[in-house]
Amino acid sequence: MIDYTPFWETLKKSGENWYTLTNTHHISFSTLHRLKHNQDISTKTLNDLCRILDCNVEDIVRYQPSEDDQVL
């Protein structure tokens, strides 16, 4: 399972917040909703968030094995 908990921790430590992400950086409310609910986002969005927050991908997302993962 992809987990975006690191994103919220990184956002807290940065000078950015929900308001600046949506109004200054034009990250959509639906993208933030997807992050909040650990739903899929694009690699372009990951790239944008890394640039905005001046961080690495692992500061936004992590993989945690889960029984809910699809069978391979």
LINPETA-V802524 format. One line per field, one symbol per residue. ss: DSSP state (H for helix, E for strand, L for the rest). psi: psi as a letter, one per 40 degrees, with the letter a starting at -180 (. if undefined). burial: b if it has 9 or more other C-alpha atoms within 8 Angstrom, else e. A space follows every 50 residues. Layout:
# LINPETA-V802524
ss: ???
psi: ???
burial: ???
This chain:
# LINPETA-V802524
ss: LEELHHHHHHHHHLLLLHHHHHHLLLLLHHHHHHHHLLLLLLHHHHHHHH HHHLLLHHHLLEELLLLLLLLL
psi: hhheddddddddeieiadddddddefhiddddddddefiiiidddddddd ddefiideediihhiieeiih.
burial: ebbbbbbbebbbeeebbeebbbeeeebeeebbebbeebeebeeeebbebb eebeeebebbbbeeeeeeeeee
